[in-house]
Amino acid sequence: MNYKLLLILAAVSLIFVGCAKDELTEQPQPRVMRFTATVEEPADTRATLEETDAGAIRFKWKTTDIIQMAFVQGTTKKNANAAVTSVSEDGRTAQFSVKVPDKITGDFILYAYRSSRYDSYTGGSELLATDPTIAVLPMMPSTYTATLYGQSMPISVWCKKDITYSGGVLPDVSLAFQHLGAMMTVKVKNSTGVEVNDIFRIRLKGTKYWVWNYAGNGMAQFNMAIGSYVTGEEMKNIALEISTNMTWYGGIAAGAEKTYYTWFVPGAYTEGNAIALEAIDSSWNDIGTTGPSGSKNQIDFQPGNNYRVAIEITGTSPNYKLNFVPW
C-alpha cells in the first residue's frame, strides 16, 4: 500500500510541475506582436552653440511609457496602444506587445509614436484622429517646467517599419525609434550683484524661423509616412523660450548659477540667422536685452542632441543685459 501511495504522490507531483511550467512559459498568440524597442542616438550627442565639449542627455524608456501605433494595409488604417512591460537595466531597451487589429489581414506598414504630456493636458502627444500616420507633437515645451524631469515629458520619438503578415503567429519585431526633438541645457549666472527673481522667460530670438512646434499652442503635425512635417502645420517660430518662471520657482541669488532645460524641435537651418537673448517678466514686458556678446549665429541643430548654453545676466531690472559666455 505504501508503494502504491508513493506512486500516486509522484504522479500528482509531476502533474503539478507540468501545469506550473505551462503557466510560466509565455506561448505565442495569434495576431499578437511582441516588440523590442530602442532609440537611435546620434553618433555624437554632445554639442553646444559654441561646439565645445558637453554632456549628453540620453533617452531612457520607462514602464509607464505608452506606445501609440498605426497599422496601415492599403487604404485601411487602424490604431492601437501598447504599454511597455519591461525595460532593460540601463533603460535603453523596452519590450511590449500589441494585438494586430482585426481589419489587418496581410502585409502592412507599422507606425509607432511615443510622446507624453501632463495628465491635465488634453491636446498633443497623440496620433491624429483622422489619420493615425500623423503624429501630433506636444504642446509647446514652455508650458512644462524647465526641469529635466518636466522637459522629459514631451520628448517624442517615432519609427516606421514594413511587416510581413500572413495570419497566425507573428515573429518578434525590433523597432529603432528616432528623435523628433533635441534638448537644450541652459546655465544662467547672476552677475548683477543682487538676487534676480523677476525673469519669467529667457528668449533665444532669431530673425528667421528656426524652431518648430512653437507657435500657437504647439502641437505641430509630423507625417510619419513620408518623414516630414505637414505643410502649414510646422508651427514655426523665430524664438525659443526658456521657462525660468522665477516668480513661482525661485530666483537666482547674487553670484549664483541655476540650470534650466527645454526640449525643442529644430527647424530649418538658415546660415547667418542671428539668435539674440532677451528676457521678459510674467506680464510679458521686456526686462532684458542683448548685451555685447548676446547674439550668436544659428547652428544646424539636429534631433537627439543635447545643446549646452551658458548665459550671464548683468545690469539691473528692467534693463538687464544678457550675454552668451563659455560653459
PAPASE-680828 format. One record per residue: residue in one letter; x negated, y negated, z negated of N, C-alpha, C, O in turn. Coordinates in steps of 0.05 Angstrom, whole numbers, padded with zeros to 5 digits, always signed. Each point is the difference from the previous one (the first is absolute). Layout:
aXYZXYZXYZXYZ...
This chain:
m-00017+00024+00000+00017-00024+00000-00017-00025+00000+00005-00019+00014n-00026+00019-00030-00018-00023-00001-00013-00005+00027-00004-00023+00008y-00003+00045+00006-00012-00002+00026+00019-00013+00020-00008-00017+00015k+00033+00025-00015+00020-00012+00017+00005-00029-00006+00003-00017+00018l-00003+00010-00044+00004-00027-00008-00022-00018+00010+00005-00023+00008l-00030+00032-00010-00023-00015+00010+00003-00005+00030-00006-00022+00009l+00015+00043+00006+00003-00004+00029+00021-00021+00006-00003-00016+00018i+00025+00017-00033+00021-00019+00005-00009-00029-00006+00005-00018+00015l-00020+00015-00038-00010-00026-00007-00020-00010+00021+00000-00024+00006a-00016+00042+00004-00020-00008+00020+00014-00009+00026-00008-00020+00012a+00030+00034-00005+00015-00007+00024+00013-00028-00004+00000-00016+00019v+00012+00012-00042+00012-00026-00006-00020-00023+00001+00005-00021+00011s-00029+00027-00021-00022-00020+00000-00007-00007+00029-00004-00024+00006l+00002+00044+00011-00007-00005+00028+00021-00017+00014-00006-00017+00016i+00031+00023-00023+00022-00016+00012-00002-00029-00008+00003-00017+00017f-00008+00012-00043-00002-00027-00010-00024-00015+00013+00002-00023+00008v-00025+00037-00005-00023-00012+00012+00006-00007+00029-00008-00021+00010g+00021+00040+00004+00007-00005+00028+00018-00024+00003-00004-00016+00018c+00024+00013-00035+00018-00023+00001-00015-00026-00005+00004-00020+00014a-00021+00020-00034-00015-00024-00007-00018-00009+00024-00002-00024+00005k-00009+00043+00009-00017-00006+00023+00016-00013+00022-00009-00019+00012d+00033+00030-00007+00017-00011+00020+00009-00029-00006+00002-00016+00018e+00002+00011-00044+00009-00027-00008-00022-00020+00002+00005-00024+00005l-00029+00032-00010-00023-00019-00001-00011-00006+00027-00012-00021+00004t+00015+00039+00015-00011-00004+00027+00020-00014+00017+00022+00010+00006e-00029-00034+00003+00018-00016+00017+00000+00012+00028-00020+00002+00014q+00044+00007-00005+00003+00012+00026+00007-00021+00020+00016-00018-00005p-00027+00020+00030+00007-00019+00021+00030+00001+00005+00012+00022+00001q+00000-00045+00003+00029-00001+00006+00005-00011+00028-00014-00019+00008p+00034+00030+00005+00006-00011+00027+00007-00029-00001+00013-00009-00018r-00023-00006+00038+00005-00029+00003-00011-00017-00021+00006-00024-00002v-00023+00035-00015-00013-00017-00021-00030-00004+00008-00014+00019+00004m+00006-00044-00002-00027-00007+00006-00016-00007-00025+00010-00015-00017r-00034+00026+00015-00017-00007-00023-00024-00016+00011-00012+00007+00020f+00006-00028-00034-00020-00019+00009-00023-00004-00019+00003+00002-00025t-00026-00007+00036-00023-00010-00015-00007-00027+00012-00005-00002+00024a+00005-00019-00040-00003-00027+00011-00025-00014-00012-00007+00003-00023t-00007-00017+00041-00023-00017-00008+00005-00027+00012+00018-00004+00016v-00035-00016-00024+00001-00026+00011-00027-00007+00012-00020+00002-00013e+00020-00009+00039-00025-00007+00013-00010-00026-00010+00014-00020-00001e-00040+00020-00007-00013-00024-00009-00020-00009+00020-00013+00017+00013p+00009-00043-00009-00021-00009+00019-00027+00010-00009-00005+00006-00023a-00013-00004+00043-00027+00010-00006-00013-00018-00021-00015+00010-00017d+00020-00036+00018-00010-00019-00019+00023-00015-00012+00011-00018+00013t-00004+00025-00038+00023-00014-00012-00009-00024-00016+00014-00010-00017r-00039+00001+00022-00010-00022-00016-00005-00024+00018-00016+00001+00019a+00030-00023-00024-00003-00024+00017+00010-00024-00016+00017+00002-00017t-00028-00025+00024+00009-00025-00012+00001-00021+00022-00008+00005+00023l+00018-00028-00030-00001-00022+00020-00028-00007+00008-00006-00009+00022e-00013+00015-00040-00028-00006+00005-00015+00025+00009-00024-00001+00006e+00038+00023-00004-00011+00026+00009-00025+00008-00015-00020+00007+00011t+00023-00009-00038-00022+00010-00017+00011+00024-00015+00023+00008+00003d-00040+00005-00018+00007+00024-00014+00024-00004-00018+00002-00021-00014a+00016+00040+00013+00024-00002-00017+00010+00027-00008-00010+00020+00011g+00028-00018-00030+00011+00025-00009+00024+00008+00016+00016-00016+00008a-00013+00042-00004+00023+00011+00014+00023+00005-00019-00004+00007-00023i+00028-00010+00034+00024+00008-00014+00013+00021+00017+00009-00006+00022r-00007+00030-00032+00010+00023+00016+00028+00008-00009+00008-00002-00023f+00007+00011+00043+00028+00009-00005+00000+00026-00014-00016+00018+00006k+00033-00015-00026+00004+00026-00013+00029+00007-00001+00017-00017-00007w-00010+00042+00013+00027+00009-00002+00009+00002-00029-00017+00004-00017k+00043-00005+00013+00012+00004-00026+00023+00020+00003+00012+00002+00021t-00006+00012-00042+00023+00019+00002+00027-00014+00001+00020+00013+00004t-00020-00039-00008+00025-00016+00002+00004-00010+00029+00020-00012+00006d-00040+00017+00012+00003-00010+00027+00022+00015+00015+00004+00024-00003i+00010-00039+00019+00021+00011+00018-00009-00005+00029-00007-00022+00008i+00007+00044+00008-00006-00002+00028+00026-00001+00016+00016+00018-00002q-00013-00039+00017+00024-00003+00018-00008+00010+00027-00020-00007+00012m+00037+00025-00001-00007+00013+00025+00022-00003+00021+00023-00001-00006a-00032+00000+00031+00018+00000+00023-00007+00023+00018-00024+00004+00007f+00044+00011+00002-00004+00023+00018+00013-00007+00026+00024-00006+00001v-00040+00006+00021+00011-00010+00026-00004+00023+00020-00022+00009+00006q+00045-00001+00005+00001+00020+00022+00017-00012+00022+00024+00000-00001g-00038-00009+00022+00014-00013+00022+00014-00026-00011-00014-00017-00011t+00040+00016+00015+00015-00024-00010+00010+00004-00028+00012-00018-00012t-00016+00042+00000+00009+00006-00027-00020-00010-00020-00024+00007+00001k+00033-00024-00019-00018-00011-00021+00013+00005-00027+00022-00010-00006k-00035+00025-00011+00010+00006-00027-00022-00006-00020-00023+00001+00006n+00032-00008-00030-00020-00006-00021+00005+00015-00025+00023+00009-00005a-00043-00007-00012+00001+00014-00025-00022-00010-00018-00021-00010+00010n+00024+00013-00036-00020-00009-00019-00013+00025-00013+00013+00020-00004a-00038-00023-00003-00014+00021-00015-00015-00012-00023-00013-00021+00003a+00014+00033-00026-00014-00009-00024-00027+00015-00002-00001+00024+00005v-00020-00038-00011-00026+00012-00004+00002+00019-00025+00009-00009-00021t-00017+00034+00025+00003+00019-00022-00026+00005-00015+00000+00008-00023s-00023-00012+00037-00025+00004-00013-00021-00018+00013+00001-00006+00023v-00021-00002-00039-00021-00018+00008-00027+00012-00009-00002+00010-00022s-00018-00012+00039-00027+00010-00007-00011-00017-00023+00010-00022-00005e-00030+00033-00008-00011-00014-00024-00010-00027+00006+00002-00018-00016d-00014+00013+00041-00010-00026+00007+00021-00018+00012-00006-00023+00007g+00031+00033-00004+00021-00016+00011+00000-00004+00029+00017-00015+00011r-00035+00027+00004-00003-00005+00028+00018+00018+00017+00005-00006+00024t+00005+00028-00035+00016+00019+00016+00026+00005-00015+00000+00004-00024a+00022-00003+00039+00026+00005-00011+00014+00023+00015-00006+00004+00023q+00023+00010-00037+00016+00021+00012+00029-00004-00005+00009-00009-00021f+00007+00015+00042+00029-00003-00003+00013+00017+00022-00014+00009+00018s+00040-00005-00020+00015+00015+00020+00026-00013+00006+00010-00016-00016v+00002+00022+00039+00025-00011+00008+00015+00019+00019-00013+00014+00015k+00039-00014-00017+00016+00017+00018+00005-00015+00027+00008-00023+00000v-00014+00037+00022+00005-00012+00026+00030-00004+00004+00015+00020-00003p-00006-00044+00011+00029-00004+00004+00012+00020+00020-00013+00008+00019d+00038+00000-00023+00013+00021+00016+00001-00007+00029-00001+00018+00017k+00003-00044-00010+00003-00008+00028-00026+00003+00016-00001-00002+00024i-00022+00007-00038-00025+00004+00013-00004+00029+00005-00002+00016-00018t+00002-00008+00044+00000+00028+00007-00025+00009+00016-00002+00024+00006g-00015-00043+00002-00024+00007+00016-00023-00018-00007+00000-00013-00021d-00020+00012+00039-00023-00018-00005+00009-00028-00006+00020-00010+00012f-00034-00003-00031+00008-00027-00007-00024-00017-00008-00022+00011-00003i+00026-00037+00001-00020-00018-00009+00007-00008-00029+00023-00008-00005l-00042+00010-00013+00004-00007-00028-00013-00027-00006-00023-00005+00008y+00038-00012-00020-00010-00026-00010+00003+00000-00030+00021+00008-00011a-00042-00018-00003+00001+00000-00029-00009-00027-00010-00019-00012+00011y+00031+00002-00032-00005-00027-00010+00001+00000-00031+00019+00011-00012r-00040-00022+00000-00001-00003-00029-00002-00030-00007-00019-00013+00009s+00038+00003-00023-00001-00027-00010+00019-00001-00024+00019+00015-00002s-00025-00033-00017+00018-00001-00024+00006-00029-00007-00012-00018+00012r+00030+00014-00030+00009-00027-00008+00010+00001-00029+00005+00022-00011y-00002-00045-00001+00012-00001-00026+00029+00011+00001+00013-00003+00020d-00005+00015-00042+00028+00011-00001+00021-00021+00004+00021+00006+00011s-00027-00031-00018+00020-00021+00003+00002-00010+00029+00019-00015+00007y-00038+00022+00010+00000-00009+00028+00018+00018+00016+00001+00025-00004t+00014-00036+00023+00019+00015+00016-00008+00001+00030+00014+00013+00016g-00035-00027-00009-00008-00001+00028-00029+00006+00004-00016-00004-00018g+00009+00014+00042-00028+00005+00006-00009+00028-00009+00014+00013-00015s-00038-00005+00023-00011+00026-00008+00018+00023+00008+00004+00018-00017e+00007-00018+00041+00019+00020+00008-00001+00003+00030-00012-00016+00015l+00024+00038-00005+00004+00004+00029+00024-00015+00009+00021-00001-00015l-00022-00011+00038+00023-00015+00011+00023+00018+00004-00002+00021+00012a+00025-00029-00023+00024+00017+00001+00008+00007+00028+00009+00023+00005t-00011-00041+00014+00008+00005+00027-00020+00014+00017+00006+00010+00022d-00031-00009-00031-00021+00014+00014-00022+00008-00020-00018-00016-00006p+00018+00041-00004-00019+00007-00021-00029+00003+00009-00017+00007-00016t+00012-00011+00042-00028-00001+00008-00013-00028-00005-00024-00004+00005i+00040-00014-00015-00010-00027-00006-00002-00003-00030+00020+00003-00015a-00044-00009+00005-00005-00004-00028+00004-00029-00007-00012-00018+00012v+00029+00013-00032+00004-00027-00010-00020-00005-00023+00001+00014-00020l-00018-00033+00023-00020-00006-00020+00012-00011-00026+00024-00008+00000p-00039+00006-00021+00011-00010-00026+00006-00030+00002-00007-00013+00020m+00021+00003-00040+00003-00028-00003-00028-00013-00004-00019+00015-00006m+00017-00041+00010-00026-00013-00001-00016+00008-00025+00012+00000-00022p-00037+00006+00025-00016+00008-00024-00001-00021-00022-00004+00006-00023s+00009-00032+00030+00000-00021-00020+00023+00003-00020+00000-00014-00020t+00020+00031+00027+00022+00004-00019-00007+00022-00021+00015+00005-00018y-00039+00007+00021-00009+00020-00019-00022-00013-00018-00013-00019+00009t+00010+00029-00033-00021-00011-00017-00027+00004+00013-00005+00020+00014a-00014-00038-00019-00026+00000+00013-00020+00017-00015-00024-00005+00001t+00034+00026-00014-00018+00020-00013-00005+00023+00020+00014+00002+00020l-00034+00014-00026-00005+00023+00018+00024+00019+00000+00007+00011+00021y+00005-00008-00044+00024+00018-00002+00023-00012+00017+00012+00014+00016g-00007-00040-00021+00022-00013+00015-00003+00001+00030+00019+00004+00014q-00044-00009-00005-00005+00000+00029-00004+00027+00012-00001+00003+00024s+00000+00018-00041-00001+00027+00011+00028+00009+00007+00003+00020+00015m+00017-00033-00025+00028+00007+00006+00006-00002+00030+00010+00020+00011p-00015-00042+00002+00007-00003+00028-00019+00014+00020+00006-00001+00024i-00028+00013-00033-00018+00013+00018+00016+00019+00018+00014+00017-00010s-00018-00020+00036+00016+00016+00020-00019+00015+00018-00018-00011+00012v+00024+00037-00009-00016+00017+00018+00020+00016+00018+00023+00005-00008w-00032+00004+00031+00017+00014+00019-00015+00020+00016-00025-00001+00001c+00040+00019+00012-00013+00018+00019+00021+00010+00020+00024-00002-00004k-00034+00014+00026+00016+00011+00021-00013+00026+00009-00024+00002+00003k+00041+00019+00001-00012+00026+00008+00020+00016+00017+00024+00001-00007d-00034+00011+00028+00017+00018+00016+00001+00027-00013-00021+00011-00009i+00045+00001+00007+00004+00025-00014+00012+00020+00020+00021-00006+00012t-00033+00030-00010+00012+00021+00016+00018+00017-00018-00007+00009-00021y+00032-00006+00030+00020+00013-00017+00019+00017+00017+00012-00010+00019s-00010+00035-00026+00018+00018+00015+00020+00014-00019+00011+00021+00006g-00007-00033-00029+00018+00011-00020-00015+00017-00020-00023+00007+00005g+00036+00000-00026-00012+00018-00020-00020-00015-00017+00002-00023-00006v-00023+00038-00003-00020-00010-00018-00019-00018+00015-00011+00007+00021l+00005-00030-00032-00019-00019+00011-00027+00003-00013-00002+00007-00023p-00020-00011+00038-00026+00001-00012-00005-00024-00018+00014-00021+00003d-00032+00023-00022-00008-00023-00016-00012-00022+00018-00014+00007+00020v+00020-00032-00026-00009-00022+00017-00017-00019-00016+00006-00007-00023s-00028-00003+00036-00017-00020-00012+00007-00027+00012+00002-00003+00024l+00001-00017-00041+00006-00027+00010-00022-00020-00009-00008+00001-00024a-00001-00017+00042-00020-00021-00007+00013-00027+00003+00005-00010+00023f+00001-00003-00045+00014-00026+00000-00020-00023+00006-00023+00002-00007q+00033-00023+00019-00016-00023+00006+00011-00024-00016+00024-00002-00005h-00041-00017-00002+00008-00024-00014+00013-00020+00019-00008-00003+00023l+00028-00011-00033+00012-00023+00014-00012-00026-00010+00001-00020+00014g-00011+00020-00039-00010-00025-00011-00027+00003-00013-00012+00022+00001a+00002-00044-00011-00026-00001-00014+00004-00012-00027+00021-00010-00006m-00042+00011-00011+00001-00011-00026-00019-00024-00001-00021+00001+00012m+00028-00021-00027-00019-00022-00005-00003-00004-00030+00020-00003-00015t-00044+00004+00005-00007-00005-00028-00010-00028-00002-00020-00008+00012v+00033-00009-00028-00007-00028-00002-00009-00007-00029+00016+00002-00019k-00041-00009+00017-00011-00008-00026+00000-00031-00002-00013-00013+00017v+00026+00002-00037+00002-00029-00002-00015-00009-00025+00005+00010-00022k-00023-00029+00025-00015-00011-00022+00009-00029-00005+00004-00016+00018n+00001+00010-00044+00008-00026-00009-00024-00017-00008-00012+00005-00021s+00005-00024+00038-00023-00018-00007+00010-00029-00004-00015-00019+00004t+00040+00017-00013+00011-00027-00004-00008-00012-00027+00001-00025-00004g-00009+00041-00015-00006-00009-00027+00023+00002-00019-00004-00003-00025v+00028+00009+00035+00024+00004-00017+00015+00024+00010-00005+00010+00023e+00024+00000-00039+00016+00023+00010+00017-00008+00024+00012-00022+00001v-00011+00040+00018+00018-00004+00023+00024+00019-00003-00004+00024-00001n+00028-00035-00001+00023+00016-00005+00024-00008+00017+00023+00009-00006d-00027-00025+00027+00023-00009+00015-00001+00008+00030+00017-00009+00015i-00036+00026-00008-00001+00010+00028+00018+00024+00003-00004+00021-00012f+00025-00024+00028+00019+00021+00005-00009+00019+00022+00003+00024-00002r-00014-00035+00023-00011+00016+00022-00024-00014+00012-00002-00024+00002i-00017+00041+00007-00023-00010+00016+00005+00009+00029+00005+00024+00005r-00007-00042+00013+00004+00006+00028-00026+00002+00016-00019-00016-00005l+00018+00036+00023-00021+00001+00020+00013-00007+00026+00013+00017+00013k-00015-00042-00005+00016-00010+00022-00016-00005+00025-00020-00015+00000g+00027+00028+00022-00013-00003+00025+00014-00021+00018+00019-00012-00009t-00028+00010+00033+00013-00018+00020+00014+00017+00021+00016-00010+00016k-00021+00036-00016+00013+00019+00019+00012+00023-00017-00008+00004-00023y+00028+00009+00034+00011+00024-00013-00022+00021-00004-00014+00007+00019w+00011+00003-00044-00020+00020-00005+00009+00022-00019-00014+00019-00005v+00038-00023-00007+00010+00020-00019+00029+00006+00007+00016-00018+00005w-00009+00044-00004+00027+00008+00007+00015+00007-00026-00012+00001-00022n+00038+00002+00024+00017+00007-00023+00001-00022-00021+00003+00006-00024y-00007-00031+00032-00002-00021-00019+00018-00024+00007-00005-00022-00010a+00026+00026+00026+00019-00021+00005+00027+00010-00010+00005+00024-00002g+00013-00043-00005+00026+00008-00011-00004+00015-00026-00014-00009-00018n+00026+00033+00017-00004+00018-00023-00021+00022+00006-00003+00018-00016g-00010-00020+00039-00018+00022+00008+00017+00020+00015+00016-00007+00018m-00020+00033-00024+00015+00021+00013-00004+00001+00030+00019+00003+00015a-00044-00006-00006-00006+00003+00028+00007+00028+00009+00002+00018-00016q+00000-00014+00042+00008+00026+00011-00023+00011+00017-00009-00012+00019f+00001+00037-00026-00022+00013+00014+00011+00024+00015+00012+00018-00012n-00016-00017+00038+00010+00022+00017-00021+00023-00001-00020-00002+00014m+00026+00023-00029-00019+00022-00002-00002+00016+00026-00020+00014+00004a+00040-00015+00013-00001+00015+00025-00022-00011+00019-00012+00016+00014i+00007-00042-00014-00020-00012+00017-00023-00012-00015-00020-00009+00011g+00021+00010-00038-00022-00009-00017-00005-00030+00000-00022-00009-00002s+00044-00007+00005-00003-00029-00001+00025-00013-00011+00021+00014-00003y-00023-00039-00003+00023-00014-00012+00022-00007+00020-00006-00005+00024v+00030+00005-00033+00023-00007+00018-00003-00030+00007-00002-00016-00018t+00003+00010+00043-00003-00028+00009+00021-00018-00013+00024+00006+00002g-00033-00027-00014+00019-00019-00013+00006+00008-00029+00012-00016-00014e-00022+00039+00005+00005+00009-00027-00026+00004-00016-00001+00015-00020e-00020-00029+00029-00026+00002-00014+00000-00016-00026-00016+00005-00018m+00034-00025+00016+00001-00018-00023-00027-00014-00003-00013+00002-00021k+00004-00016+00042-00026-00013+00001-00002-00024-00019+00020-00014-00004n-00044+00009-00006-00005-00024-00016-00029-00008+00004-00017+00016+00007i+00013-00042-00013-00028-00010+00001-00013+00001-00027-00024-00006-00003a+00040+00013-00018-00011-00002-00027+00006+00026-00016+00021+00012+00003l-00040-00004-00018+00002+00022-00020+00000-00013-00028-00016-00018-00005e+00034+00027-00012+00002-00012-00027-00007+00020-00022+00009+00023+00001i-00025-00032-00020-00008+00016-00023+00017-00009-00023-00001-00024-00008s+00018+00042-00003+00018-00008-00022-00013-00001-00027+00002+00018-00016t-00017-00040+00011-00013-00003-00026+00020-00004-00022-00003+00010-00022n+00025-00024+00028+00023-00003-00019-00009-00004-00029+00008+00014-00018m-00025-00034+00014-00012-00005-00026+00020-00008-00021-00004+00005-00024t+00027-00016+00032+00021-00008-00019+00010+00025-00015+00006-00002-00024w-00003+00024+00038+00011+00024-00012-00022+00018-00012+00003+00012-00021y-00025-00009+00036-00020+00020-00007-00025-00011-00013-00020+00014-00005g+00020-00040-00001-00023-00012-00014-00020-00012+00019-00003+00009+00023g-00010-00030-00032-00019-00015+00016-00028+00011-00002-00004+00023-00008i-00015-00039+00016-00028+00007-00001-00015-00020-00018+00001-00024+00006a-00013+00034-00027-00014-00018-00018-00024-00014+00014-00010+00010+00020a+00002-00032-00031-00023-00014+00011-00025+00018+00001-00007+00012-00019g-00005-00011+00042-00024+00016+00004+00005+00030+00005-00019+00015+00004a+00044-00007-00006+00007+00029+00003+00007+00007+00029+00004-00017+00017e-00002+00043-00013+00008+00011+00026+00023+00018-00003+00004+00013-00021k+00012-00010+00041+00023+00018+00001+00003+00012+00027-00004-00014+00020t+00011+00039-00018+00002+00014+00026+00029+00006+00006+00015+00010-00017y-00008-00016+00042+00027+00006+00010-00003+00018+00025-00021+00002+00012y+00044+00010-00005+00000+00018+00023+00024-00006+00018+00021-00009-00010t-00024+00014+00035+00023-00001+00018-00003+00020+00023-00022+00001+00012w+00043+00014-00007+00001+00016+00024+00010-00017+00023+00018-00016-00004f-00030+00018+00028+00009-00016+00022-00003+00015+00026-00015+00020+00002v+00030-00029+00018-00001+00013+00027-00015-00017+00019+00010-00021+00008p-00034+00029+00000-00015-00016+00019+00014-00003+00027+00010+00019+00011g-00009-00043-00002+00012-00006+00026-00022-00002+00022-00021+00012-00002a+00027-00027+00022-00018-00002+00023-00025-00016-00008+00002-00019-00016y-00025+00027+00026-00024-00015-00005-00003-00023+00020+00002+00005+00024t-00007-00029-00034-00005-00023+00017-00027-00012-00007-00004-00009-00022e-00015+00010+00041-00026-00011-00005+00002-00030-00006+00013-00015+00014g-00027+00007-00035+00000-00029-00007+00024-00009-00016+00003-00024-00005n+00014+00042-00004+00023-00007-00016-00010-00006-00029-00006+00018-00015a+00006-00044+00008-00011-00008-00026+00021+00005-00022+00023-00009+00002i-00031+00024-00023+00018+00005-00022-00009-00017-00024-00023+00002-00009a+00041-00019+00000-00006-00019-00021+00015+00007-00026+00021+00013+00001l-00032-00022-00023+00012+00005-00026+00018-00023-00009-00006-00023+00003e+00029+00031-00015+00019-00019-00011+00011+00012-00026-00001+00024-00004a+00013-00041-00013+00013+00009-00024+00026-00015-00003+00002-00024+00006i+00019+00038-00016+00026-00012-00005+00009+00007-00028-00008+00020-00012d+00026-00036+00001+00011+00006-00026+00028+00014+00003+00008+00005+00023s+00005+00000-00045+00025+00015+00001+00023-00015+00013+00021+00012+00006s-00025-00038-00002+00020-00016+00015-00007-00004+00029+00012-00016+00014w-00033+00031-00006-00009-00001+00028-00013-00026+00008-00001-00008+00023n-00010-00006-00043-00015-00025+00005-00029+00008+00005-00011+00017-00013d-00002-00031+00032-00029+00004+00004-00015-00012-00023+00002-00024-00005i-00019+00041-00008-00016-00011-00023-00029+00007+00004-00017-00005-00018g+00010+00017+00041-00028+00007+00005-00005+00000+00030+00016+00011+00015t-00038-00023-00007-00007-00001+00028-00028+00012+00005-00015+00006-00019t+00008-00004+00044-00025+00012+00008-00024-00017-00008-00001-00024+00006g-00018+00036-00020-00025-00014-00007-00020+00001+00023+00007+00009+00022p-00032-00018-00027-00020+00000+00021-00006+00027+00013-00006+00002+00023s+00009+00020-00039-00004+00027+00011+00025+00016-00003-00001+00024-00006g+00024-00037+00010+00025+00014-00004+00013+00010+00025+00024+00004+00001s-00040-00002+00021+00011+00010+00025-00019+00019+00013-00024-00004+00000k+00034+00026+00011-00016+00020+00014+00015+00009+00024+00025+00001+00000n-00039+00007+00021+00013+00011+00024+00011+00028-00006-00013+00016-00014q+00036-00011+00026+00012+00027-00003-00019+00021+00011-00014-00004+00020i+00014+00027-00034-00015+00023+00011+00021+00020+00010+00024-00004-00004d-00033+00025+00016+00018+00020+00012+00009+00020-00022-00012+00021-00002f+00031-00029-00014+00010+00016-00022+00011+00027+00011+00014+00000+00021q-00020+00022-00035+00009+00026+00009+00015+00014-00022-00007-00002-00024p+00029+00016+00031+00015+00016-00020-00018+00020-00014-00018+00012+00012g+00023-00008-00038-00014+00020-00015-00024-00011-00015-00011+00013-00018n+00002-00037+00025-00023-00012-00014+00008-00015-00025+00023-00008-00003n-00042+00004-00014+00003-00019-00023-00018-00024+00005-00025+00004+00002y+00036-00027-00001-00015-00025+00005-00003-00016-00026+00020-00007-00012r-00044+00002+00004-00005-00014-00025-00006-00029+00005-00016-00007+00018v+00030-00011-00032-00002-00029+00004-00005-00013-00028+00015+00006-00018a-00035-00023+00016-00005-00015-00024+00006-00029+00004-00008-00012+00020i+00023+00000-00039+00009-00028+00003-00008-00014-00026+00003+00011-00022e-00011-00036+00024-00006-00017-00023+00018-00024+00001+00004-00013+00020i+00008+00006-00044+00017-00023-00003-00015-00022-00015-00011+00005-00021t+00011-00029+00032-00012-00023-00013+00021-00022+00000+00022+00003+00011g-00029-00027-00023+00018-00023+00000+00021+00003-00021-00003+00016-00019t+00024-00032+00021+00022+00000-00019+00026+00001+00014+00003-00009+00024s+00018+00019-00038+00027+00001+00012+00012-00028+00001-00004-00015-00019p+00017+00007+00040+00009+00016+00023-00019-00003+00024+00009+00002+00023n-00035-00005-00029-00019-00004+00022-00023+00020-00002-00023-00008+00002y+00030+00033-00007-00021+00021-00001-00014+00001+00027+00012-00006+00021k-00037+00015-00022-00014+00007+00025-00007+00030-00002-00009+00010-00020l+00014+00004+00042-00005+00029+00001-00021+00005+00021+00001-00009+00023n-00021+00025-00031-00022+00007+00018-00005+00030+00000+00003+00014-00020f-00011-00004+00044-00010+00027+00001-00028+00000-00011-00016-00018+00006v+00009+00038-00022-00027+00003-00012-00008+00029+00003+00016+00018+00004p-00042-00012-00006-00009+00028+00002+00012+00017-00023+00005-00010-00022w+00000+00035+00028+00011+00018-00020-00019+00005-00023+00007+00014-00019
